[in-house]
Amino acid sequence: MKTRFKHYFPLLLFCVTFGLLFSFITVSSTIHAEEAEPVATETTNTTVEATTEDTSNANIQTTDTTTTEENTTTSANDPIKIEYDEATDIHSAENGTIILYCMNNVLHWPHDTPTFKAPTYTYVNIDTTKLSPALIQKIQTLLYAGYPYNGLNLYKVVSEPVIMSENEFNALLSPPDWLRSDFYTTLGDTIFTYDDYKNKTENYQKLVKFTSEMASYYGSTPSSGHSTTPSGHSHTDITNTSFYNAIYLMLNSNNPLEDYSREYGTDYAVTEAQAYKSTAYALWKLMYDNGITNNNISDVSRYPLAVKLLNASATLLSEEPSSDQIKVVGDTTFRYNKADGKWYTGTLTLQVPDTYYGDFTLTLPAGIETTTGVTSITNNGSFVLVSQEEPSKDTSMELASTLAYIYGKTRVYIPAAGAVDSNGKGFQNMVGAMIQQKKIAATTALSVEPYTEDSGTDPSTDPSTDPGTTPSTQDPASKTEQINNEKETKTVQSVATTSVQTSTQTHILGSFFGLLITTMGLMFITKRNH
């Protein structure tokens, strides 16, 4: 028997070894699969194109097509007729794509009238002119900020003018110190108010007398014998003041408040016509201040938006804006608030480049709103979302804006050499910036944390869910990172659990086959020995 056992011992050893090796290989391969599998399924933040259907944890971009400087229809040497829209009183070039503004307010406009025919024009790039770099930059900023581009978001277009109050009108009735001094016997230290108009007071009669006195400085041969007042100001300087324009309406209008408001507007809410006129007057004042000939607009205080445009200073956007640049940082997860029974996100903050000056319109699903009711957000603006009911798990919000950007050199349009009317009066130079507007938009996914009795938040102890009054002290960027990390951890943990279950089953199956082979070997040897 020992001889037989010794004879079959190599076969026994082979069966046992093969069975154990099979079990080891099965366990080892399962361990490696557990280590590699979760890496391929971690949740990451990616930017996707508008055609991508999966929008989870991503921004969907929307873009518009735009033209480039090479697509313009004329070259610098081509004579062109300046385009003119009688309905809006706006001049333009390149089929209306370049809005033009006058650079010399005392000269003729560049469009035909019943008494003369406007000449053709050619253009040069503004940086080839004799204008100083500082003035060129100021002109470009003014055109970028003004009508129709509103590139710095300095005003808002409204359909109807905002009518000023009596107190606002009274603020206009204080003449400049030099004007009080020049007409002291009439104006002196008198305080004028709108009541003087309504009651036709003694002060009202002073204003009548003042307008008669100032008329003596009008014209090339003024009746006073002087072309300027004692302080050196002309008749035009006087008529440029907001004081004069306010009292003119007090003396000649049936509704001074409404007429003044319609003509000059505010510094923010303006009609399109007011925005255009404010831009034109701001440019004329800029030309006057810098000694450009054939200009006499010395004061634009009656146009509040013109003053605002002149004071504007900013870095201008000189490349196409991109939806990729729209970021929302903060906790985008809705959580149930036990205190009031509503669902809140954390504090969310819009982040875009500093040169994206526009308002971003926030579009939300039905039933969701901001805690403050605001739907227009600017760069670094924060908000909190709230819902009366548990939001859908597949919900999102959109932020969109139309932004202006410079795509080419600013142009100066020059009339044909020697062009004058029958009286020898010349035509204005015109200036226009190569500016386009482009809409950008991004959609951000929102999530919902399932409610349990232990998971509801309390605003008194959790500032991140406070409905818009106490922002979270946690940095929004770090909070977003924390949330993303939590999602990644949950995903990895879920995959790892599945892998462990699979590896356990595979390990048992491999061990079973190893033991089966070993047992079959022993049974064969035992049978042979008997």
QUIWO-V949540 format. One line per field, one symbol per residue. burial: b if it has 24 or more other ideal C-beta (glycine too) atoms within 12 Angstrom, else e. A space follows every 50 residues. Layout:
burial=???
This chain:
burial=eeeeeeeeeeebeebbeebeebbeebbeebeeebeeeeeeeebeeeebee eeeebbbbbbbbbeebeebeebebeeeeebbbbeeeeeebbbbbeebbbb bbbbbebbbbbeeeeeebbbbbbebbeeeebeeebbbbbbbbbbbbbbbb bbbbbebeeebbebeeeebbebbebbeebbebbeebbeebebbbebbeee eebbebbeebbebbeebeeeeeeeeeeebeeebbbbbbbbbbbbbbbbbb beeeebbeebbbbbbbbeebbbbbbbbbbbbbbbbbbbeeebeebbbbbb bbbbbbbbbbebeeebbeebbbbbbbbbbbbbbbbbbeeeebbbbbbbbb bbbebbbbbbebbbeeebbbbeeeeebbbebbbbbbbeeebeeebbbbbb bbbbbbbbbbbbbbbeeebeeeeeebbbbbbbbbbbbbbbbbbbbbbbbe eeeeebbebeebebbbbbeebbeeebeebbeebbeebeeebbeebbeebe eebeebbeebbeebeebbeebeeebeeeee
